[in-house]
Amino acid sequence: MVHQFKLNNHNIVLDVFSGSVHVVDDVAYDIISMYKDNDINTIYKEIQSKYSDVTREDIDDCISDINELEESGKLFTEDEYSDLAFDFKKRNTVIKALCLHIAHTCNLNCEYCFASQGKYHGERALMSLEVGKRAIDFLIENSGKRHNLEVDFFGGEPLMNFDVVKGIVEYARSIEKKYDKNFRFTLTTNGVLVDDEVIDFANKECHNVVLSLDGRKEIHDNLRKTINGQGSYDTIVPKFQHFVERRGNKGYYVRGTFTHNNVDFTNDIFHMADLGFTELSMEPVVCAPNDPYALTEEDLPVLYEQYEILAKEMLKREKEGIPITFYHYMIDLKSGPCIYKRISGCGSGCEYFAVTPWGDLYPCHQFVGDDKYLMGDIWKGIVNTEKQNEFKLCNAYARPECKDCWAKLYCSGGCAANAYHATGSINGIYEYGCKLFKKRIECAIMMQVEKSLK
């Protein structure tokens, strides 16, 4: 399978199953598009009618080059993975990561919150230290020989239960050497309760920190309000700036959400960069289509253009010595994820689980509160094996809509939760998200091409 696209004055040809990327001239680009479905005389006729200065010898030379690339496995490569994909009933279920819902409550009242303002459509609750410790034990017990284990402190707002966060980390550190484990902690926060104690703790213990900010003040304050209905921008931005300054080169990123209200989201990204934040992510809102801030089909051309604007501006800023990183443009064309990871995706419901404040297990944070996806708990383990088997088989080849998609080995079939909420099945697809994802991958590949050529 081959995917061809033009971007930033480059003719780019992606050979999907080898991962090879070719940058070609106009003639080669057109010949490649005709190569498999047309005889040589048709190619001669079409190319020479379009390019008057191109001879048959030129075309023969180009076709010879294409033949050589095909024979060397760098163009028109066959799919060698489809027959392997459904051996996933034997998929590894060693657990490597937990998302601990430290607090099912929040000090903000964000209108688009998928977690129903932190309550996950249930009662407000805080995780106890006892439950947190048991979650760590459960992870160790089910992690097999894995050395590196990941724990994300999530909410609601986890800093509303900060003492328990600290207690869980202290407990995990006290036993990790005994069990030959290394814990990597992540903290996701809206910033309201960030202070020097939080910063000191995160800098010592957290492998990564996710800071929630939607960009410009008027955009952020429109949907990310306090319980009293006030905007939170003025409260959190100075705290985040101080946090990032003191964090130095340690891992963090500022994560925003764009909606129908700010389809010009690059202005929010550049605003955050101008505030001093260099590690950035901006996600499309996922919500009911009748919500006033829901993205529409009419928004798509604007969003495509925005992704292109972002890619070009990032290249410009890098050249000027003031680079920024955008999460979705982080792509490694030479030594990216292994094919197992490319097919299987995030591992939700198999290698990754969310833990509620009372110890229930769900496939990930976006399923919490849906009784159909209650998988078990941290004392009894996984008991809903029927649902786990569904997740074992959830991969890039499980979705009929992905069969002929050039991007499937980059998205691994997409987010199971988004698919479920869009279609009612984890093996469906969230079509709108697919369209945006493919545009992001094209931009990311173009950026790598640009850097390689220069």
N, C-alpha and C positions, 0 to 999 in steps of 0.2 A: 504494500500500500504506500502511495506517495501523496503528500500534501504540498500544494504549491500556493504561494501567496507573495504579493508585492507590498513592501513596506519600507518607508524612508529611503526610497531610491534603490532598494535592493530587490532582486528577483531571487526568492528563496525557495529551495526544494528540500523538503524533509522526507527522508526515507523512514517510515514509521517504525518498522520492526528491527532495523539495525541502529536507528538513532542517528544516522548520518545526516549532516546538513550540508547542502551544496548551494553556493552562490554563483549564479550563471548570468550570461548575457541574454538579451531578448530572444535571440534566435534559438539558443539552447532551451530556454524556458518554454517556448512554444513547441519545439520538437519533442521535448519530454512529455508534454501534455498530450501529444498525438501518438506517441511511440507505440503504445500497446494496442491501440484500436484502429490503426490505419496502415495500409500497405505503403511501400516506399514511394510509389508514383503519386499517391495522394499527398504524402508529405512534401515531395518535390513541388507539386503544384501549389499547395497552400502556402508554403514558406516563400517561394519565389514570387508569388503574387503579392505577398505582404512586404517582402524585403527585396527590392529590385536589384540590389548590388550583391546578393548572396548567390553563389554558384552551386551547381550540383556537387562539385568537389567539396565545397564548404559543408554542405549538408551531410555528405558521406563521412567526412571527418568527425562531425559532431555525433552522428549515429555510432560511429566506431568507438568514440569515447563513452557513450552511453552503454554500449554493449560491454565494454571493459568494466565499467562500474557495476553493472548488473552481475557479471560473472564473478566479481570480487566480493559480492555480498554487500554493496553499498548503495544499491538502487534497485527498486522493485523487489525488495527482499520478501520472501514468503513468511507468513505467520507461523512460527514454530511453537507458539505457546498455547494455542487454542485447545489442543488435545490434552495439555497438562492442567489446564485451569480448573477442571472439575474433579480433580483428585483432592479437593479441599475438604472432603469429609474427614480426612486424616490431618486436617490443618492443626497446627500447633496451637494449643490453648494455654500454654504457659503465660501467666499474667506478668506484664512488664510495667504497667502504669495504672494508677488510680487517680480519679478526680474526686477529691474530698469536698463535699458540700458542707463546709464549716458553718455556714449561716444561711438558713432559709428565711432571710429577712434582709432589708436594705434601707439605707438612709437616703436613697434617691428614689424617684418615682418616674423612671424613664418610660415614655409612652409606648415605645416599640419593644419593650423587654419581653423576650420569649419566655422568660421564667416568671411572668406575672408579678413583676416588681419584687422578685426574689423568693416568692412563696411557692412557686411551682404548682400553682392552682390548689394548694393545700393550706395547712396552718403554718404560721411562723414558728421557727424552731432553731435552736443552736445545737451543734454537735458537742457532746460531752467529751472530756479527755479520755474517759474509759472507752467510748466508741472509737475515738481516734487511734488509741493504742491498739485496739483489736484490729482496726483496719490495716495498720502497719504489720501486725502479726500475720494477718490473712494474706497480704501481699508477699511477704517472705515465704510463707508456707506454699504458695502457689506459683512461685517464680522459678522453680527448677534451678538450673545452673546459671541463670542470668545474674551477672554481677551488678550492672547498672539498672536501678529501678527509679521510676519517676512518679512524683506525687505533686498534684496541682491543688493548691488551696483556692477554692472557688466558692461562689455564692449564687444569689445574693451578694452581699459584701462581706468577705471573710474577715476584714479588720474589725468588724463588730463582735468578733469572737477571738480576738488576737491572743489572749492568754492561752487558749486551747491550741492555737496554731503553734505558739512557742513550746508548749508542753509536748505536742506531737513530735516536733523536730528534735527536741531534747531526748525523747524516748528513742526515736529512730537512730540518732547518732550513738546512743549508748549501747545499741545491740548490733549495729551494722558490721563491725569487724568480726564479731562472734559468728555471724552467718555468712561472712565474705560477700557483703553487699555494699553498694555505694548509692546513697540516695541523692537524687537531684530534685530539688524542690522548686516549684514555680508558684508565684503569687499573682493573682489577678485582682486588681483593685480599681475602684472609681475615684480614689484619691482623697475623699473627704476627710478621712481619719489619718492620713499620712502625717507623720511627725518624725523627729530625729530618731526616736526609739525604733520606729518601723524601718526607717532607712538603714540604721545600723544593723538591725536584724537581717534585713533582706540582703545587704551587702556581704554579710558573713555567711548566710545559709542558703540563699536562693540562687539557683543556676540561671533563672530567668525571671523577669518581672514584666507583667502586662499592665499597661496604664491606659485607661479608657478615656478617650477624648475625641470628639467628633469634628474638631477643626475650628473654624471661625466662631467667634462668640455668639453671633446671632443664630448660627446653625446649631451649635452645641446646646445653647440655652432653650431652643425651641422644643426639644424633645427630652433633654436630660435635666430634669428639674428636681429640686428638693421636695420633700414631703409637703412643704408649705407652698409649693408652686413657684418657687424662685429659681432662676438659672443658677447652675453650679460652676460655670466657667471661671469666674473671678476667684472662687474659692480654691479650685484644684490646680489651675495653671501654675501659679507660683510654687505650689507644693511639688508638682511634677518637675518643674525646672530645677528646683533645689535637689530633688531626688536624683535626676539624671546627672547633674553636675557632680554630686558626691559619689555616684555609682561608677564614674570613670568608664573604663572599657568593658565592664561586665555586661552580661546579656540583659537586654530589655527591648521592648518595642511598645510604641504608642499605637493603640488600636482604635480606629474609628469605624462608624457605620454611616454609609451614605443612603439617602432615600430619594423619593421623588422631589423633595424640597431642595436638594442640592446635587442635581445631576452634574453640575460643574465641580465635582468633588476634587479635582486637581487643585483648585483654589484653597481647599481645606488642607490638602497635603502640603502645599507650599507654605501655607500659613503656619502649620505645625513645624515645618523645617525652619522657618524664620524665627520661631520661638526657641530654637536650639535643639529640637528633636530630630535625630538623623535616622533612627530605626523605626520604620513606619509600616502600618497596615491599614487598609481601608476596605471594609467588607460591604457588599450589597445587602440591604435589609431583606430579611425573609419574613413575610407576614401575609395575612389574608389579602387577597386581591382587592377587596373593597375598602381597605384601610386608606385614609386620605394620603398617607405618605408612601403607599405601595408603588414600586417601580412599574412602569407601563411599557407596552410594546413601542409606543412612540418615543420612549426614552432611549431605546437601544442605540440608534445611530449616534446620539449625543454621547452616550457612555463609551461606545467604540472610539470615538474621536478623543475622548478624555484619556483613555488608556494610551493612545498614541502620543498625545501631548505630554503625558507623564514620562513615557519612555524617552522621548527626545530631550526633554528637560533634564532628566537624570543623566543622560550622556553628556549634555552641556555642562552640568554642574560638576560631574566627575572630571571633565577636562579642565575646569577652572579650579580644581583642587578643593571643592566643597561638596563632596558626594553625599548622597542620601541612599538608604537602602529601602526598597519596597518589598515587603514579604512575598508577594505573588510573582515578583520578577526574579526571585532567587532560584536559578536553574543551573544545573551542572550538566553540560552536554558530553563531558568526557568520562566522568566517573560518578554518575548519578545513582539513585537507589537501585538495588538489585531487582531482578525481574519478579521475584516473589513479592516484594513490596509494591512494585509497580502494578501488579495484578490485584493484590489483596487490599491495599489501602491502609486506613488508619488502625485497623484491628479492633474496632469497637465490638463489644459482645463476645470477644475471644481473648484478646490480649490486653484490653483496656476496658475499665468499668468506672462508673460513677457510684459514689457511696453517699447515701442520704444522711442527714443528722442522726437518724436512729439505726443506721447500719444496713439498710436495704441496698441491693445491687441492681443497677440498670446498665444497659449497653453503653450509654454515654450521657452527658448532662442534658442533651436535648430530648431524651426519652423519659427523664425523671417525672413521675406523676402519672404516667400512662400505665395502668395496671396490667395491660397485655404484655408489657415489656419488663415487668418485675422479674428479675432473673434468679433471685435468692437473697441471701444476706451474708454478712461477714462471719457468721458463726457456723451456719450450715453449708455455706458455699453455693455453687450454682446448682439449682434444682430444676429450673425451667430449661431442660436440655433441648426441648423442641425448638424454642426460640434461639438458643445458642446454635443449633444446627443450621437455622436459617442464616445466621451471621457467618457461619463457617463457609457457606456457599455464596456469600455476597461478595462479588468481585467484578472486575472489569468485563468479564465474559458472561456474567449471569444476566445481564440486561439486554434484551433483544435490540433496544434502540442504540446500544453501543457497538453492535456488530461491525458496522462499517464506518465507525468514527475514528478519525485519525488521532484524536487526542486521548484515547482511552488509557494508554500507558503513561500518561502524565497525570490524569485525574483518578486513576484506578476505579473508574466507574462512578466517581462522585460521592458526595456525602449521603450515607444511608438515611440519616435523620431528615435531611432536606427532601430526599426522595419520598420518604414515608409521609411527611406532612403535605407534600404536593400531590401524591398519587394514592396514598393508602398502603403502599408496599415499599419495603426497603430495597426491592429489586426494580423499582420504577426509576424514573429520572426526573430531576427538577430542571425542566427544559430551559427556563430563563437563565438559571445559574450556569447551565452548560454553555450557552451562547457567550456569556461573559467570560467564562473560564477559557474557552478557545481563543478569544481575543487576547486575553492576558498572556497565554502561552506564545502566541505569535509575536507579541511585543517583546517578551522575554528572549525568544530565540533571535529576533532582530538585534537586540542589544548585544547579545553574545557575538553575533556576526560582525557588528560594528567594531567591537573591541578587538576581535581577532584580526580584522583587516587593518586596523591601525596599530 
